[in-house]
Amino acid sequence: MRRNLISIALVLHLLVPQFIVTAVQSNLDEGLWIEKTQQNPRPIEGVATIKGFAGKIIITESSYEFDLVCDLLCEIPVDKMQWYVATSELEIKKATLDDREIKSRSDKGNFFLEFPQKMQTGAHKLRFVYGGTMNYASPEGIRTQIFTNGYHFHCYNAWYPMSDNISTDKQVTFNLEIKIPSHWFLLGSFVPREYRDKPKSDGKYKIEIKTENIYSAKLVGGDYIVFKEEGEKYAVRVYGFKGGNTSFKTILESAKSSADFFGQYYNKPCENDFFVAAQTGRRGNGQGLDGGWVIDSPYLKDESFTPDFLAHECAHLSWFGGNGIIPNPTVHPDQRVLVESFAEFSAILYCNSLSPEQGQAKLKSVRDIYFKNKKDYEPPLSSAACEWMDYIVYQKGALVIWALRGKLGNDVFRKAMQEFMKKYDSSKQAPGEGPILKDLKTTLEEISGANLTDFWSVFFNSPKLVSTSFGLLRKNKDGKVTDTLSLKNNDSTEYPTNFMVYYVDGESQSFVLSGKTKQYQLPKIATGIVFTDYNGIIPMNDDRVHSMSTANIISLLKWQKPLVCYDPGDGQEIVQRAEAWVQKYGGDSITSNFSGSTERPAILIGPTPQMKVLGSAKLGNRMVKIQNDSIVWRGKQIMGEFDGIQVFYDEAEPAKTYILDNGLGNLPENLAHAGIFTRRDKGCMLSFNLEKPGIPMATLGENILDPPWMQRIVELDSFKQTFTINSKREYKTAWKGFDRDSFTFKEMTQTIKPGQNNISIELDTRGGKCAFEIEHSSAFCYEKWCFGLQTASSECPLPELQAPKSSQNSDWKASFNQNINYSYSLDGAKGSDWIQGRELILSGLQKSKHELKIIFACKGGALSEIQAANFATGVIPPKVTINPGVVVQKKGEIVLSGKADPGAKLSFKTPQGKELVADLSQKEDGAFTAIIKETETLTEIIVTATDENGLSATARVMVTKYVMVTMQIGSKTATSDDGATYTLDVPPMILVSSTFVPMRFIGERLSAEITWVASEKKVIYKLGKTIVEIWIGKKEAKINGAEYKLASPPVIVSGKTLVPLRFVAEALGAKVTWQGETKTIIIEYPNL
């Protein structure tokens, strides 16, 4: 059950000249195959025959002890024998012949026995006592047939003594007493059902194994956890290490699904429990066991989770080679085909049941593996010589059975297989009497009524397959090239055959030949033809036709893996270039022996392989001559350094195809032509196909384009360009420009017809740079010129645009801060002609809102970005007023009211631009009240009213912060409404019936500006527009220059100036309240 995992298809190359009908015989006849003797690992004759083994086995976590008696039938007398076991760590301790001890010794797993007297012919009992210790600390990375450690044990092959001179009976019997650690499972159908979910408490088992193949007698067990899923007639179990991979349930579900599928398809469900040992200690491949199979450690990480792996092993377990059919072991090719070919076919079948995509992917994988290993001469599937050639038995065998199913149809094939399973059920067959391939053919013919002799002859008994031929007829009439595909089946047996045709544009198309001959008119010019397979049965990529007349690199490499030739000595760039080719198209890379003959395209990268190969190759005429500083393209010299790729054929050996790559620059994405030349500065790209070998397209008389510029970078003085192009072919131009029709920057294109063309374009020169491209493309030629254009000015800053938002009449005017060229678009109309000036005047506009777009062109040719302005004409801006009165901010809340035009939208913000959130109430007449909550102290609010035209008006309102201060006569402590507490230098006091307070305290609490004029002993308070002046010791006072008389003058007490509270507070706009009972004074500002 070893699996191959590489999936690579190998395709060979054949080059055939064209313009004639080309036929290539595939020569897939019977051929000559000479059978060679193959070494068979199963001894079929010798000095003695093993009948069976009996005895005891003790297995611990680190050692084995074997005490086995071999029932032996001696064919000829012998005096000594050499036996072996599959590990050097087991040594023989004792040996007896018919209960008499004999001389024995060990050497690296080999047991050497010497008999005192010759062992005579007849039955004997040969006893082996051997054992040893395993020193493996971990199960990972171990590749050995016999293994044990603290997790697991397995005895795969040759844990019992074997000899190269010993054969085995048709059926070998093992009667064993096995002792393992009590917490370990023992796996196998020979284990009683009660110990499959829980290990036997004493670890002692008595088992009997009867097998027709001694190598299938395998013992596996360990310290596992078990996952179980019940089926209708069976249970599936997965055993894995504790703490091991967490995806055991995924394996269980997939195994159960595949088992159920095969039960439905073959109507032969598994009649017994089976297990999957999901992890072991062996590094390598899977192992089939009696009652299940083992997935080894590497498979657990990758392959074991794929449905095809599980389906392959499940097929072994229940249908082919397990509980279902056991093929005749003496007919080895037949046995391998019925076991391994059918198991791999079953994997394809199961994947196809999941989805057609998975089925096709598995089928492709099988095909790819077959062709990766396929030899020119190989034995037929039915030959004994192919028994151990896995790619024939596994992959080709699976493909042939898939073809057989396709030929008969799924329903007939399923019915025939059900009959085959019923007729050759292993439970009804005597040992060694299982079916062979001939029995399968007979059953299929009986059920289907079809004669499969030809099929068997072609696919089973022949090393080659059906013979086909095909060709290409090319006609050139009046310059129009047409291709016709001709197909023929040369064999007496007709099978649908598939062909793939590759076209000049790199695309491909499949065609089917279902009869003897067929012709197809091709829709495009063909570059290659490949015989791919027999209607999806077995792919055959041996034969091909290649047309150099339209060779393109894509077509060439899509169906022929290249040989990438380079010399690392040519530099790191060459090495990276070679890696890019291999990564993109596959193939092999070589760094020497470049001149060896090959039927694959040879990619010659850099000077060394080109000089070595081209020195001996007669290349066809070159269309392009590469020089150091230029190339000659259709007879015209074009200056510049070019990166080039060309395809040539060797006239001396037409089967050879060369691709020349100078190894510079990036690998071109466009490989649709036979020659590609890209100037290093990207100024132009020129590529071509050959009309026929050696004859360039220049013979058609088409001249190269004369572009408007020749240098790569072109300096312009204006974004507007006008030039003339003369051409004999149709060209396409592309540039990024300014489109005044849509007033946007966009990708622009224009088709140039043959003849003289006057071109006028406006380029997108924002940033001072742009590009212009001219391109021609056909099946034979591709020409592209790229020019980088740059203006004298690198940018065009936007001028300062003064654009009013409204006009009360039908005229509107905008001005700029400089004299400049401009174009404008009004309300989505086409852009205006270019105008020079400092202002834009629009007259006669309708009463409406308008959108203006304007673009500026600076001196030097650079364009600005497009600027937009919105305005309205014939409208009057709205009005907004604030009701008279003081607006107060009290406890974080401001209430203001006013009136705006009905329908106007109101917004509020600070002079610093902070948006204020207002609880707004508006009436139909425009009257409004706004409640604004703001913790930050405000001094001014700007109210904006905006009408439906976007016009707006503003009003400003001053905000006064509300202050309340509470004091008490005789107390130095004062409080405010915001919870603050103040300590006065001198407490409030009553002097001559007036309350006096400290000069600075009252001013500071009201946020007044306080000035002391010492020379005059004068105190000045300034709050808003109010100025209050008072003098120490004087009853005169002034408010804004007006004189007032005080009841009592200011005084100095304890060095502190005291002023009359009521006069100063009320003069500054505050309200004073006296509470006589508590002698409390309350000051509120402003006085509302």
Secondary structure by P-SEA (a helix, b strand, c coil): cccccbbbbbbbbbbbbcccbbbbbccccccbbbbccccccccccccbbbccccbbbbbcccbbbbbcccbbbbcccccccccccccccccccccccccbbbbbcccccbbbbbbcccccccbbbbbbbbcccccccccccccccccccccccccccccccccccbbbccbbbbbccccccccbbbbcccccccccccccccccccccccccccccccccccbbbbbbbbcccbbbbbbbccccccaaaaaaaaaaaaaaaaaaaccccccbbbbbcccccccbbbbbcccbbbbcccccccccccaaaaaaaaaaacccccccccccccaaaaaaaacaaaaaaaaaaaaaaacaaaaaaaaaaaaaaaaaccccccccccccccccccccccaaaaaaaaaaaaaacaaaaaaaaaaaaaacccccccccccccaaaaaaaaaaaacccaaaaaaccccccccbbbbbbbbbbbcccbbbbbbbbbbccccccbbbbbbbcccccbbbbbbcccbbbbbcccccccccccccccccccccccccccccccccccccccccbbbbbccccaaaaaaaaaaaaabbbbbbccccccccccbbbbcccaaaaaaccccccccccccccccccccccccccccccbbbbbbccccccbbbbbbcccccccccccccbbbbccccccccccccccccccccccccccccccccccbbbbccccccccccccbbbbbbbbccccccccccbbbbbbcccbbbbbbccccccccbbbbbbcccccbbbbbbbbbbccccccccccccccccccccbbbbbccccccccccccccccccccccccccccccccccbbbbbbbbccccccccbbbbbbcccbbbbbbbbccccccccccbbbbbbcccccbbbbbbcccbbbbbbbccccccccbbbbbbbcccccbbbbbbbcccccccbbbbbbbbbbbbbbbccccccccccbbbbbbccccccccccccccaaaaaaaabbbbbbbccccbbbbbcccbbbbbbccccbbbcccbbbbbcccccccccccccccaaaaaaabbbbbbbccccbbbbbcccc
